[in-house]
């Protein structure tokens, strides 16, 4: 079911993006809408995440529809979409809703108390829906995003998954995701200051606030990429329309085209590398294909590199566990261990290595590879251990 589900999710996000593009084109012109589509198509990360079965990807379609409503000055609809996404999928979107609403208040497009009442009202409706549905699935009273918000914010435990400096989103994540679009944003910020301010103010506030959390991943803030691409589209259109009036703008157009071509090349490299980034999923498939059924323990590294519930067989003979912090004695009871550990000293007497799955390590120069003269160097990343028969 993995492929059909990803196809449906990707299609929904593409349709939502097209709705955002249409709203942008209606406000800034059809040419700007076409360039927005071109800029996005040249990138890797946003199209890649559109079909990934992550809460962020489910929330993305809601965010795109909210941006479309925002472009059309449909403020209540914008708040409903973002409230729905924040309550059900990703609570951090409250940090995006806030700047958007604040901007509308400053511009006197909406009034405070009616908007507040509307926002609280629809949020309570969505909260009731998610609690009722998810509590049935989890067999306990539960608001999933509430628990995530409590874990990340009040308990401040997100650092357990790794930390990055405050500037990481601005200095690493966004430039890597935007690629050539970052170059095209420069003329827009210089010449379309009012429009760029309108589009970028929520982006800067959202990303700056989110940077306060120690654990950082691109997927946490990738909702802002469409707005950055919109600014890039304005920058390219501005230079394109003036390319015959001044050599400066003609050169800017050439630089913009080269930036987009470079984006295609880099995105192709990302695609090539990403094919080696899922050793966990391949290791589990190899286990299913070559071993008899049994109990399987999957560690964090394996789960993060391609193993999902879609890969688990619907067969009572197979059982799976992703429990963390188990002792060696507890792990010894599993028939198979899918782990990033290449040696198990504490389990050497009970388990034997039966498979090593290779994964991406780095790119190395290799003239014999043709063009481009590089190849992916792989090393053992995920290992499958089998319990030995007594």
C-alpha positions in Angstrom: 0.0 0.0 0.0 3.0 2.3 0.3 3.1 3.4 -3.3 -0.7 4.0 -3.7 -0.8 6.0 -0.5 2.2 8.2 -1.5 0.6 8.7 -4.9 -2.6 9.9 -3.4 -0.8 12.2 -0.9 1.4 13.6 -3.5 -1.5 14.3 -5.8 -3.4 16.1 -3.1 -0.4 18.3 -2.3 0.2 19.0 -6.0 -3.5 20.1 -6.3 -3.1 22.3 -3.2 0.0 23.8 -4.6 -1.7 24.6 -7.9 -4.5 26.4 -5.9 -1.8 28.4 -4.2 -0.1 29.1 -7.6 -3.4 30.3 -9.0 -4.1 32.7 -6.1 -0.5 34.0 -6.5 -0.9 34.5 -10.2 -4.2 36.3 -9.8 -2.6 38.7 -7.4 0.8 39.2 -9.1 0.2 38.2 -12.7 0.1 35.0 -14.8 3.8 35.2 -15.7 4.7 35.3 -12.0 2.6 32.2 -11.5 4.3 30.3 -14.3 7.8 31.2 -12.9 6.7 30.1 -9.5 5.8 26.7 -11.0 9.2 26.6 -12.8 11.2 27.5 -9.7 9.5 24.8 -7.6 9.9 22.2 -10.3 13.7 22.8 -10.3 14.0 22.0 -6.6 14.3 18.7 -4.8 13.1 19.0 -1.2 9.6 20.4 -1.6 8.5 17.9 -4.3 10.2 15.2 -2.4 8.3 15.9 0.9 4.9 16.2 -0.9 4.5 12.5 -1.0 6.2 11.4 2.2 3.8 9.9 4.7 4.7 12.4 7.5 2.4 14.6 9.5 4.2 17.6 8.0 3.3 16.4 4.5 -0.3 16.0 5.5 -0.3 19.4 7.0 1.4 20.9 3.9 -1.8 20.7 1.8 -3.7 22.6 4.4 -0.9 25.2 4.6 -0.9 25.7 0.9 -4.7 26.1 0.8 -4.4 28.6 3.7 -1.8 30.6 1.7 -4.1 30.6 -1.2 -6.9 32.0 1.0 -4.5 34.5 2.4 -3.6 35.7 -1.1 -7.3 36.2 -1.8 -7.9 38.1 1.4 -10.2 35.2 2.6 -9.1 35.5 6.2 -11.6 33.3 8.0 -10.9 30.5 5.5 -7.1 30.9 6.0 -7.5 30.6 9.8 -9.7 27.5 9.5 -7.2 25.7 7.3 -4.2 26.6 9.6 -6.2 25.8 12.7 -7.1 22.4 11.2 -3.5 21.6 10.4 -2.2 22.8 13.8 -4.7 21.0 15.9 -4.6 17.7 14.0 -1.2 17.4 12.2 1.5 19.8 13.5 1.0 22.1 16.4 4.0 24.3 15.4 1.8 25.8 12.7 0.3 28.1 15.4 3.6 29.9 15.0 2.8 30.5 11.4 -0.8 31.4 12.0 0.2 34.1 14.5 2.3 36.2 12.1 -0.3 35.9 9.3 -3.1 37.1 11.6 -0.9 39.8 13.1 -0.1 41.1 9.6 -3.8 41.3 8.8 -4.5 43.1 12.0 -1.7 45.7 11.4 -3.1 46.3 7.9 -6.6 46.6 9.4 -7.9 43.9 7.2 -9.5 42.1 10.2 -10.5 43.0 13.7 -9.1 41.4 16.8 -12.0 40.0 18.9 -14.1 38.6 16.0 -11.1 36.8 14.6 -10.1 35.5 18.0 -13.6 34.1 18.7 -13.6 32.5 15.2 -10.2 31.0 15.6 -10.9 29.6 19.1 -14.3 28.2 17.9 -13.0 26.3 14.9 -10.0 25.1 16.9 -12.3 23.6 19.6 -14.3 21.8 16.9 -11.1 20.3 15.4 -9.8 19.4 18.8 -12.9 17.5 19.6 -12.7 15.6 16.4 -9.1 14.6 16.8 -9.5 13.6 20.5 -12.5 11.4 19.7 -11.0 9.6 16.7 -7.4 9.2 18.0 -8.6 8.1 21.4 -10.4 5.2 19.8 -7.2 4.1 17.9 -4.9 4.4 20.9 -7.4 3.0 23.4 -6.9 6.0 25.8 -7.9 9.6 25.9 -5.4 11.3 23.7 -4.7 14.5 21.8 -1.6 13.5 19.8 -0.4 16.9 18.8 -0.9 18.1 22.4 1.5 15.4 23.6 4.0 16.4 21.0 3.7 20.1 21.9 4.2 19.3 25.6 7.2 17.1 24.9 8.9 19.6 22.7 8.0 22.8 24.5 7.3 22.4 28.2 9.4 19.4 28.8 12.0 20.7 26.2 13.1 17.2 25.3 13.5 17.7 21.6 17.2 18.0 22.1 17.3 14.2 22.7 17.0 13.9 18.9 20.0 16.1 18.3 20.7 19.9 18.4 21.7 22.6 15.9 22.7 26.2 16.4 20.1 29.0 16.2 21.1 30.1 12.7 20.8 26.5 11.2 17.5 27.1 9.3 18.8 30.3 7.8 22.4 29.3 7.1 21.9 25.6 6.1 18.4 24.3 5.7 16.7 27.0 3.6 19.6 27.7 1.2 19.9 23.9 0.6 16.1 23.6 0.0 15.8 26.8 -2.1 18.9 26.4 -4.2 18.8 28.8 -7.2 15.6 30.5 -5.8 17.7 32.1 -3.1 19.5 34.0 -5.9 16.3 35.1 -7.6 15.0 36.5 -4.3 17.6 39.2 -4.3 16.1 41.5 -7.0 12.6 41.0 -5.6 13.7 42.2 -2.1 15.5 45.1 -3.8 12.8 46.2 -6.2 9.5 44.7 -5.0 10.0 45.7 -1.4 6.3 46.0 -0.5 5.3 42.7 -2.1 8.4 41.0 -0.7 7.7 42.3 2.8 4.1 41.0 2.5 5.3 37.6 1.6 8.5 37.3 3.7 7.4 38.8 7.1 5.5 35.7 8.2 8.4 33.5 6.9 11.0 35.4 9.0 8.9 35.5 12.1 7.9 31.8 11.9 11.5 30.5 11.2 13.0 32.8 13.8 10.7 31.7 16.6 11.1 28.0 15.6 14.9 28.4 15.7 14.7 28.8 19.4 14.0 25.0 19.7 17.3 23.1 19.9 16.3 20.2 17.6 16.0 21.2 14.0 14.9 19.5 10.8 14.0 21.0 7.4 10.5 19.3 7.5 9.6 21.5 10.5 9.8 24.7 8.5 9.5 23.6 4.9 6.0 25.1 4.7 7.7 28.5 4.0 9.4 27.3 0.8 6.4 28.1 -1.4 6.4 31.7 -0.1 10.2 32.0 -0.7 9.7 30.6 -4.2 6.9 33.2 -4.8 9.4 36.0 -3.9 11.9 34.4 -6.2 9.4 34.4 -9.0 8.7 38.1 -8.5 12.4 38.8 -8.7 12.9 36.9 -12.0 9.8 38.5 -13.6 11.0 42.0 -12.6 14.3 41.5 -14.4 12.8 39.7 -17.3 10.4 42.5 -18.1 13.3 45.0 -18.1 15.9 42.9 -19.9 15.9 45.0 -23.0 16.1 48.3 -21.1 19.3 47.8 -19.3 22.3 45.5 -19.5 22.1 45.1 -15.7 18.7 43.4 -15.9 19.8 41.4 -19.0 22.7 40.0 -17.0 20.4 39.4 -14.0 18.2 37.3 -16.3 21.2 35.2 -17.4 22.2 34.7 -13.8 18.7 33.7 -12.9 18.5 31.1 -15.7 21.9 29.7 -14.7 20.7 29.5 -11.1 17.7 27.5 -12.2 19.8 25.2 -14.3 22.2 24.7 -11.4 19.1 23.9 -9.2 18.2 21.1 -11.7 21.8 19.7 -11.6 21.9 19.8 -7.7 18.4 18.4 -7.4 19.4 15.5 -9.7 22.4 14.8 -7.4 20.2 14.9 -4.4 17.9 12.4 -6.1 20.8 10.1 -6.9 22.1 10.3 -3.4 18.7 9.8 -1.7 18.3 6.4 -3.4 21.0 5.2 -1.0 19.5 6.8 2.1 17.1 4.0 3.0 19.1 1.0 4.2 16.6 0.3 7.0 13.7 -0.3 4.6 15.9 -2.5 2.3 17.2 -4.4 5.3 13.7 -5.3 6.5 12.7 -6.3 3.0 15.7 -8.6 2.8 14.8 -10.1 6.1 11.3 -10.9 4.9 12.6 -12.4 1.7 15.3 -14.6 3.2 14.3 -15.6 6.7 11.5 -17.5 8.3 8.9 -15.6 10.3 9.6 -14.4 13.8 9.7 -11.5 16.2 11.7 -8.4 15.0 13.1 -5.5 17.0 13.7 -2.3 15.0 16.0 0.3 16.5 15.7 4.1 16.0 18.3 4.3 13.2 16.6 1.6 11.2 13.2 3.2 11.7 14.6 6.5 10.5 16.0 5.1 7.3 13.0 3.7 5.5 11.1 1.3 7.8 7.5 2.2 8.2 4.3 0.3 9.0 3.7 -0.1 5.3 6.7 -2.5 5.1 5.5 -4.7 8.0 3.8 -7.9 6.8 0.1 -8.4 7.7 0.9 -11.9 9.0 0.5 -13.2 12.5 3.7 -15.1 12.2 5.6 -11.8 12.1 5.7 -9.4 15.0 7.5 -6.1 15.2 8.7 -3.8 18.1 10.2 -0.4 18.1 10.5 -0.1 21.8 13.5 1.9 22.9 16.0 1.6 25.8 15.7 -2.2 26.0 18.3 -4.1 28.0 20.4 -6.8 26.4 18.3 -9.4 28.2 15.1 -8.1 26.7 16.6 -7.9 23.2 17.8 -11.5 23.5 14.2 -12.6 23.3 13.7 -11.3 19.7 14.3 -13.6 16.8 15.7 -10.8 14.7 17.3 -7.4 15.4 17.4 -4.7 12.7 19.9 -2.2 14.0 22.7 0.2 13.2 25.0 -1.7 15.6 27.6 -3.7 13.7 28.6 -5.6 16.8 26.6 -6.9 19.7 29.1 -7.9 22.4 26.4 -8.4 25.0 24.4 -10.7 22.6 27.3 -12.5 20.9 26.3 -15.8 22.4 22.6 -15.5 21.3 22.6 -13.7 17.9 24.6 -14.0 14.7 24.9 -11.4 11.9 23.1 -12.5 8.7 23.0 -9.4 6.6 24.6 -6.0 6.3 22.8 -3.3 4.3 24.8 -0.6 2.6 23.9 3.1 2.8 25.2 6.4 1.7 28.5 7.6 3.2 29.8 10.3 0.8 30.4 11.3 -2.8 33.9 10.4 -4.1 35.6 11.5 -7.4 35.7 8.7 -9.9 36.9 9.5 -13.5 35.9 6.1 -14.7 32.2 6.7 -13.8 31.8 8.9 -16.9 29.8 12.1 -16.5 29.6 13.3 -13.8 32.9 11.9 -12.6 31.6 11.0 -9.1 30.0 8.1 -7.5 28.2 7.3 -4.2 30.4 5.5 -1.7 28.4 3.3 0.5 29.2 1.6 3.8 27.4 -0.8 6.1 24.6 1.2 7.8 22.0 -1.3 9.0 22.6 -4.8 10.2 20.3 -7.8 10.6 21.0 -10.2 13.5 19.3 -13.6 13.9 18.9 -15.5 17.1 20.9 -18.7 17.0 19.1 -22.0 17.6 19.8 -23.5 21.0 
